[in-house]
Amino acid sequence: MNTSDEEYAAHLAFRRNILQIHEEFHRREREQIDEEINRIGQKLGVQETEKRERPKDLPQIILEGPFNALKYEVAKGERLGEYGVCYKNSNNHDAFQHCFNVLKANSATIKNHFSEPSWTHFYWLYLEKYDDRFFRKKKKE
C-alpha cells in the first residue's frame, strides 16, 4: 500500500467514524424527544406513549473503523507477541471513550476479547490495572 492509499484509507476511516458519531447523536436525540413527549403527556394526564424500540431481528452493527482511527503504540510480550496499546492521552477523548465504552459494554478481557468476524483485530480491556488504555492484537489469518 503506498502513501496515497494509506491517506485515502485513513480518510475513509475518519468519515466512517464521523457517520457513527452522527448516528449515536441522533439515537440519543430521539430518546430525549421521547422522554420529553412522555413528560408532557404525564403532565396532561395522558398515558406514557409507546417508545420505539429497535426491531429485534435487526442486528446491532459495530464497525472497526473508530478503533482503527485511533493511535496505537506497539508493545511486545513473551506470551502475546506483538500487540497494540491505545492510550487515552494520545487520542481524541471522545473517540477513545466511544471505543472504550464499546469494549466495557461487551465485557472485553484478554480471555473474552471483543471482535466482529469482519474485523482484522481483537480488542480487550485490563480494568483491574488500567482505565486509561485498551489493547488490540491482529487476528491470525
N, C-alpha and C positions, 0 to 999 in steps of 0.2 A: 504494500500500500504506500503510495507516495504522499508527500506533504499535502497536496491539494485534496486528495481523497480523505486524508485524516481530518483536514479542516472541514470538509463537507460533512463527514460523519459526525464530527463534534457539533456542527451547526444543526444537523438534523436531530441529534440527541437533545440539544438545547431547546429546539422548537417543540419536540415531543414533551419535554419537561414542562414547558410553558402551558401546553394544552392540558396536561394533567393538573396543573395548578388551577387553571380556569375551571375545569370540571369539578374539582374539590370546592372551589369558591361557590359555584352555582348550586352544588348539592347543599352546602351549608346555608346559602341564601334561601333555598326552598324550605328547609327545615325552620328557619327563622320566620318566614312568612306563614307557614302552617301553624306555628306556635302563636303568632300574633292573631291570626284568624280565630284560633281556639280561645284565646284570652278574651277577645271581643265578643265571641259567641257566648262564652260563660257569663260575661258581664250583662249580656242581653237576655240571659236565661235560655239560651239555645244549647242543645246537647253538643258535645265535642264533635267536630267534623271528622270525617274519616281521613286518616293520614294515608298518603300514598306510599306504599312500600315497594321496594324493588321486587320485580317478579322473581319467584323462586327458581324458575328454570333458566334465568339469565345469569350466566356465571360472572363472578367478580373478576375483572381483568386487571392484573397488576403488571406493569411494564418494567423492564430492567433499565430503561432509558434514564430515569432520575438517578439511579445508582451509578450508572456509567458516567454521568455528567460530573460526578464528584471527583476530588483528587484523592489518590491513594499513595501511601508510601510502601515500598516493597520491604518485606521482612522475610526472614528465613528461620525455620525451626527444624530441630532434629527430626521430629516425627511428622510435621506437616509439610516440610519442604518450603517452597516459596509461596507466600500469600500476601494479601494487601491489607493495610490498615488505613481506615478512613477516620481522620481526626476532626472533631467539631471545629476547632480553632483554625484549621486550614481550609475551611469550606464556607460557603454561604450558609448562614444559620438556618434559614427556613428550609432550604433544600436538604441540608443534613438532617434536620429534625424530622422532616417528612419520611425519609428513608429509615431513620432510627425508629420512628413510631410504627412503620410497617413491620419491621423486624420484631419489635416488642409485642405488637398485637398478635403476631404469629408465634410467639414464644420461641424465637430462634436462638438456639445454643449450638455449640460446636457438635454436640451429639444429635441435635434435632435442628439442623440447619434449614434455612429457608431458600427456596428457589422455585422457579417455574420450569416446565420442560423445555421451553424455547430459550431460556437464559443460558449465558455462557459461564456464569459463576454461581456459586452458592454462598450465602451470607449468614453471619451469626453475630450474636452479642455475647459479651462476657460480663454480665451485670454484677456478678459477685465482686468484681475488681474495678471495672471501668463503666462510667456512664457518659464518657465524652468521646467514644470511638466505637466503631464496629469493624468487622473483619470480612474478608472475602477470599475465596480460593477458586481458581479456574477449574471447571469440570474436566474430567478426563474424557478424551474423545473416543 
